[in-house]
Amino acid sequence: MPSPVDLPLVERYLEHVRVEKRLAARTVELYALDLQKLSAFAAVVPVQLCAVHNTHVRRWVAQMHSGGRSGRGIALVLSGWRGFYAWLGREGLVASNPVQDIRAPKAAKPLPKALSVDDAVQLAAYRGSSGNAWLEGRDAALVELLYGAGLRVGEVTGLDVVAGPGARGWIDLDAGEAHVLGKGSKRRSVPIGSKALDALRCWIALRAQGPTTPQAALFIGQHGSRLTAQSIWQRLQLRSRQAGLGTPVHPHMLRHSFASHLLQSSSDLRAVQELLGHTNISTTQVYTRLDFQHLAQAYDAAHPRAKLKRPPPG
């Protein structure tokens, strides 16, 4: 509980943000909760609010973090405390702001979403029943290339059928390679597997039979214009639903699946880095976490010792 000496300070500050800053009632309520927490921490030490030091605040941040509070939640609390001490400074009640240089723990970056091997194969093997062989052939080639080569959707939209002076990228069917222009205008060559090559050959033959004379773009719409990233996103989501997958698929999910499945098979992080076109190995290392997650799930599901519970202590 806040001490009697501190209560007037908190009340005066809340009145300040309510009347002078004209903050919404809900915002003032949240500030009040943050300051109740601050006062409760200070009462345990014990220390008056005007005597709080940054070492106190760091200790309280650690306590909130170990108690399971998220980095974002802690950041919001610190923001409330920081505003309070900034006001105390303007009132001449503290010499410095003890919260000024303190930041919340960084939230762990979420793992990229990847399909299981079975789901990826199911999507790639799916043959639609729309009756439009031209669309089905194009979409099949898109899936095979995104999953089989791990390309970014922007790299796919930039591909031309053949190399040319103004081409951002192109397909070399004879060499079995895609030449792409990646992030930072960096070019790289990516090998294409046999399934993707077969799908691309089929698509290129169908492509010439379209309703209009196509431009140089490898993937085009029914009016002959270069396919956009948004169109590819929409077609993939439709195709994943039609294929019976439980989750809608987007282009980058197939890139994540390519990297994760390749690491599961080879464990060659440097090779995957080169294939993905990552400048830093740290960007590629996230897939080792994804791979470990996959291994942990397989262990939990299959290992005879995984389901044994530890006996209670004592």
C-alpha positions as a printed Julia matrix, in Angstrom:
314×3 Matrix{Float64}:
   0.0     0.0     0.0
   1.27    3.54   -0.74
   2.48    5.47    2.25
   0.49    8.54    3.45
   3.34   10.82    2.33
   3.2     9.45   -1.22
  -0.56    9.48   -1.67
  -0.88   13.23   -2.21
   1.79   13.08   -4.92
  -0.04   10.36   -6.83
  -3.37   12.12   -6.45
  -1.91   15.45   -7.55
  -0.35   13.86  -10.64
  -3.59   12.09  -11.6
  -5.44   15.37  -11.21
  -2.82   17.0   -13.44
  -3.25   14.48  -16.29
  -7.04   14.53  -15.89
  -7.53   18.31  -15.84
  -4.5    19.95  -17.44
  -3.58   17.28  -20.0
  -7.23   16.31  -20.5
  -6.49   12.63  -20.9
  -9.34   10.18  -21.34
 -10.85    8.65  -18.23
  -9.63    5.17  -19.2
  -6.07    6.46  -19.66
  -6.14    8.11  -16.25
  -7.43    4.87  -14.77
  -4.52    2.94  -16.3
  -2.05    5.53  -14.98
  -3.57    5.09  -11.53
  -3.07    1.33  -11.7
   0.57    1.78  -12.8
   1.22    4.13   -9.88
  -0.46    1.75   -7.44
   2.02   -0.87   -8.6
   4.91    1.58   -8.22
   3.8     2.52   -4.69
   3.4    -1.14   -3.73
   6.95   -1.91   -4.9
   8.3     1.13   -3.03
   6.47    0.16    0.18
   8.25   -3.22    0.26
  11.76   -1.71    0.17
  10.68    0.66    1.88
  11.46    3.88    0.01
   9.55    7.1    -0.57
   8.54    7.69   -4.2
  10.67   10.85   -4.39
  13.71    8.81   -3.28
  13.34    5.97   -5.82
  16.58    5.27   -7.69
  17.07    3.6   -11.05
  18.46    0.52   -9.28
  15.07    0.12   -7.6
  13.27    0.42  -10.93
  15.57   -2.15  -12.57
  14.87   -4.59   -9.73
  11.12   -4.07  -10.11
  11.32   -4.59  -13.87
  13.13   -7.89  -13.24
  10.43   -8.91  -10.76
   7.66   -8.15  -13.24
   9.5   -10.03  -15.97
  10.13  -13.11  -13.8
   6.48  -12.97  -12.77
   5.46  -13.55  -16.37
   4.59  -10.02  -17.46
   5.26   -9.47  -21.16
   7.84   -7.03  -22.44
   5.07   -4.94  -23.95
   3.17   -4.88  -20.65
   6.29   -3.81  -18.76
   6.96   -1.09  -21.34
   3.49    0.35  -20.75
   4.04    0.37  -16.97
   7.41    2.08  -17.39
   5.83    4.68  -19.64
   3.36    5.52  -16.87
   6.12    5.73  -14.29
   8.29    7.82  -16.59
   5.55   10.4   -17.03
   5.0    10.56  -13.28
   8.68   11.24  -12.56
   8.91   13.78  -15.39
   6.1    15.68  -13.65
   7.86   15.36  -10.27
  10.97   16.85  -11.9
   9.02   19.84  -13.22
   7.6    20.29   -9.73
  11.14   20.37   -8.33
  10.56   17.25   -6.22
  13.2    15.01   -7.81
  16.6    15.85   -9.28
  16.46   13.23  -12.04
  14.04   10.76  -13.57
  14.91    7.24  -12.3
  12.94    5.62  -15.15
  14.44    7.68  -17.97
  17.04    5.25  -19.32
  15.3     2.0   -18.38
  13.72   -0.12  -21.09
  11.54   -3.17  -20.89
  12.96   -6.58  -21.84
  12.64   -7.2   -25.54
   9.82   -9.49  -26.48
  10.93  -12.69  -28.18
  10.35  -12.55  -31.9
   7.66  -14.98  -32.96
   8.88  -17.95  -34.93
   8.07  -17.88  -38.63
   5.1   -20.01  -39.55
   5.97  -23.01  -41.67
   3.93  -25.9   -42.98
   4.63  -29.45  -41.98
   6.3   -31.53  -44.68
   3.05  -33.44  -45.23
   1.02  -30.25  -45.66
   3.58  -28.72  -48.01
   3.6   -31.84  -50.17
  -0.21  -31.98  -50.07
  -0.41  -28.38  -51.31
   2.2   -28.92  -54.02
   0.57  -32.15  -55.22
  -2.94  -30.71  -55.29
  -4.51  -30.55  -58.73
  -7.52  -28.28  -58.85
 -10.93  -29.13  -60.23
 -11.88  -25.72  -61.65
 -11.67  -26.99  -65.21
  -9.37  -24.09  -66.14
  -6.15  -25.88  -67.07
  -4.4   -22.56  -67.74
  -5.01  -21.22  -64.21
  -4.36  -24.57  -62.56
  -1.07  -24.97  -64.4
   0.07  -21.49  -63.44
  -0.86  -21.87  -59.77
   0.8   -25.29  -59.57
   4.02  -23.8   -60.95
   3.79  -20.93  -58.46
   3.52  -23.31  -55.49
   6.32  -25.56  -56.73
   8.65  -22.61  -57.28
   7.89  -20.84  -53.98
   8.27  -24.04  -51.98
  10.95  -25.7   -54.12
  13.29  -22.69  -54.34
  12.36  -20.59  -51.29
  11.94  -17.41  -53.31
  10.4   -14.22  -51.98
   7.13  -13.28  -53.63
   8.74  -10.1   -55.0
  11.46  -12.2   -56.59
   8.83  -14.42  -58.22
   6.84  -11.52  -59.64
  10.07  -10.13  -61.13
  10.89  -13.28  -63.1
  10.81  -13.27  -66.9
  10.56  -16.32  -69.12
  14.03  -15.72  -70.58
  16.99  -13.48  -69.81
  16.87  -10.0   -71.33
  18.58   -6.62  -70.95
  15.84   -5.26  -68.69
  15.02   -8.47  -66.84
  15.02   -8.39  -63.04
  15.16  -12.17  -63.02
  14.6   -15.15  -65.25
  14.31  -18.93  -65.39
  16.99  -21.1   -66.98
  15.23  -24.43  -67.52
  18.28  -26.08  -69.1
  20.51  -25.25  -66.11
  17.69  -25.83  -63.64
  18.15  -22.42  -62.02
  16.24  -19.26  -61.16
  18.22  -16.04  -61.41
  16.6   -13.48  -59.12
  17.03   -9.92  -57.94
  16.7    -9.99  -54.16
  16.76   -7.45  -51.35
  19.31   -4.7   -51.7
  19.36   -5.28  -55.47
  21.55   -8.33  -54.92
  21.43  -11.04  -57.57
  21.68  -14.72  -56.83
  21.08  -18.03  -58.57
  18.9   -20.66  -56.92
  18.65  -24.29  -58.03
  15.19  -25.55  -58.99
  14.14  -29.11  -58.19
  12.79  -31.57  -60.74
   9.15  -31.21  -59.62
   9.29  -27.44  -59.97
  11.01  -27.72  -63.35
   8.29  -30.06  -64.61
   5.58  -27.67  -63.37
   7.33  -24.7   -64.98
   7.69  -26.46  -68.34
   4.01  -27.32  -68.24
   3.09  -23.75  -67.32
   5.27  -22.15  -70.02
   3.56  -24.33  -72.64
   0.13  -23.3   -71.31
   1.17  -19.67  -70.95
   1.54  -19.25  -74.71
  -2.07  -20.4   -75.14
  -3.48  -17.52  -73.09
  -6.17  -15.17  -74.38
  -3.69  -12.36  -75.13
  -0.12  -12.09  -76.31
   1.86  -12.3   -73.07
   4.61   -9.95  -72.04
   8.03  -11.12  -70.88
   6.81  -11.91  -67.34
   6.91  -15.57  -66.36
   3.72  -15.4   -64.3
   0.87  -13.46  -65.85
  -2.83  -12.93  -65.28
  -5.54  -13.83  -67.74
  -5.21  -10.43  -69.41
  -1.5   -10.93  -70.05
  -0.17   -8.51  -67.41
   2.5    -9.42  -64.89
   1.04  -11.12  -61.82
   1.2    -8.98  -58.64
   2.22  -10.08  -55.15
  -1.35   -9.5   -53.96
  -2.73  -11.75  -56.69
  -0.29  -14.52  -55.76
  -1.29  -14.15  -52.09
  -4.97  -14.49  -52.98
  -4.42  -17.49  -55.26
  -2.37  -19.3   -52.6
  -4.99  -18.77  -49.93
  -7.69  -20.12  -52.26
  -5.54  -23.09  -53.28
  -4.65  -23.99  -49.67
  -8.34  -24.06  -48.75
  -9.18  -26.16  -51.78
  -6.34  -28.56  -50.94
  -7.86  -29.13  -47.51
  -5.15  -27.48  -45.41
  -6.19  -26.29  -41.99
  -4.5   -22.91  -42.34
  -4.45  -20.39  -45.2
  -1.05  -20.28  -46.86
   0.76  -17.12  -47.91
   3.9   -16.88  -50.09
   6.35  -16.27  -47.24
   5.04  -19.33  -45.42
   6.27  -21.45  -48.33
   9.67  -19.73  -48.09
   9.76  -20.53  -44.36
   8.76  -24.11  -45.13
  11.53  -24.43  -47.74
  14.17  -23.25  -45.25
  12.87  -25.3   -42.31
  12.52  -28.55  -44.26
  15.94  -28.09  -45.87
  17.54  -27.64  -42.44
  15.73  -30.7   -41.09
  17.32  -32.75  -43.88
  20.78  -31.22  -44.2
  21.56  -29.05  -41.12
  23.7   -26.92  -43.47
  22.93  -23.43  -42.19
  25.4   -21.69  -44.52
  23.89  -23.33  -47.59
  20.39  -22.31  -46.54
  21.63  -18.76  -45.92
  23.0   -18.6   -49.47
  19.86  -20.08  -51.01
  17.61  -17.62  -49.17
  19.84  -14.66  -50.0
  20.3   -13.61  -46.38
  23.12  -11.14  -45.79
  23.58  -12.15  -42.13
  23.65  -15.7   -40.8
  21.66  -14.51  -37.76
  18.63  -14.02  -40.02
  18.85  -17.65  -41.1
  19.42  -18.97  -37.56
  15.75  -18.43  -36.7
  15.07  -21.59  -38.7
  17.22  -23.61  -36.33
  14.74  -22.66  -33.6
  11.91  -23.73  -35.88
  13.72  -26.99  -36.57
  14.25  -27.59  -32.84
  10.56  -26.92  -32.25
   9.76  -29.58  -34.84
  12.14  -32.05  -33.19
  10.69  -31.33  -29.75
   7.18  -31.97  -31.02
   8.3   -35.23  -32.62
   9.95  -36.25  -29.33
   6.85  -35.44  -27.29
   4.69  -37.44  -29.68
   6.88  -40.51  -30.12
   9.51  -41.01  -27.44
   8.52  -43.52  -24.74
  10.04  -41.37  -22.02
   8.47  -38.1   -23.15
   5.13  -38.6   -21.47
   6.46  -39.72  -18.11
   5.67  -37.16  -15.43
   8.15  -36.27  -12.76
   7.08  -37.37   -9.27
   6.0   -34.48   -7.02
   8.75  -33.16   -4.76
   8.93  -34.6    -1.27
